[in-house]
Amino acid sequence: MANKIEMLANTREKAGKGSSRAVRRTGNIPAVIYGGKETPVMITIEEKFLVKELHKGTLFTLLCDLKTEKDSHLVLARDVQLDPVTDRPVHVDFLRVTERTKIKVQVPVNFINQEASEGLSQGGMLNIISHEVELLCRATKIPESVDVDLTGCDLGDSVPFSKLQLPEGAVPSIEDDTFTIATIVAPSALKSEEDEEAEAAEGEEASAEGESEEAKSE
Amino acid sequence: MLSPKKTKYRKAHKGRIHGKAQAGTTLNFGAFGLKAQSPNRITSRQIEAARRAITRHMKRQGRLWIRIFPDVPVSKKPLEVRQGKGKGSPEFWVCRVKPGRIMFELDGVSREIAEAAFELASAKLPLETKFIARIGE
């Protein structure tokens, strides 16, 4: 855990579709703080600030110090709903946490030493099956990313969950450590070109057969 | 070209495309994607043309996922035939695409290559599109 995100928020009184839309029209995003055996608090956050933090890619793994007019909350962003067409944030969920809280969190996977992989240097492609892994850790010790070393990986090899270099205090939330994170495969462009060549060859054969049959009938 | 292996019924209603996409709106496989911004029907020929444009631009790199499938048969009457006498015969397959739907995904290529490839693909499609990338890419 490197640092915290400092975020300013305003509390809002009304819930529901109409008031949420009114909030969005003012350049803010409706959000909620819940958890910690306290009553949920409805808030609004500035859209510009949220979008900036969201695109840094660390919003879900860094704790936020959320300051409202009255008090301050230590929270972790759990979900950001996006509009399917515009990709603008629609609503944000914040979970209230303490230093003791243990949570399941999705941590991005970072693939290192790609140049040292035999398969990738031969023109293979890293097929990432899981861009994120779920870890169980303390809220104050969430890793920003988890590294996977690809040294020596050949074409056709798969990278299992057990190859992840997990930081101290983080435990995988799934028991099955044979779960595949990524595979090294031949690029689909190569395959599709081969297919096209095969199709073209078949087409030529078919046309040649057709011509010979026509010649026979004549 | 993409088409179903077997279908329950040979012919389908024309239908209308209403609303926004509810599924297939986030990147699931690759780092980059092409998202529909308007509703339309995409034929299997258009999907194939877009696929070819993308794979040819990538030049033996990367991987492509097609996340739409043409499963709606479109029928047509033959030329110079009077109206009536029943529905025409199925001619081609289309996919109804709603705005927000991710149609193609790419991985294993740089952002510049992906953007250029999707621009070429977009020119083959009958709807407005938008390039999207995974957060943090």
Interface residues (C-beta under 8 A of the other chain):
Chain A: L54 H55 K56 G57 T58 L82 D83 P84 V85 D87 P108 G123 M125 L126 N127 I128 H131 V185 P187 S188 A189 L190 S192 E193 E196
Chain B: K20 A21 Q22 T25 T26 K35 Q37 R51 R52 T55 M58 K59 R60 Q61 G62 R63 L64 P99 G100 R101 D107 G108 I132 R134 I135 G136
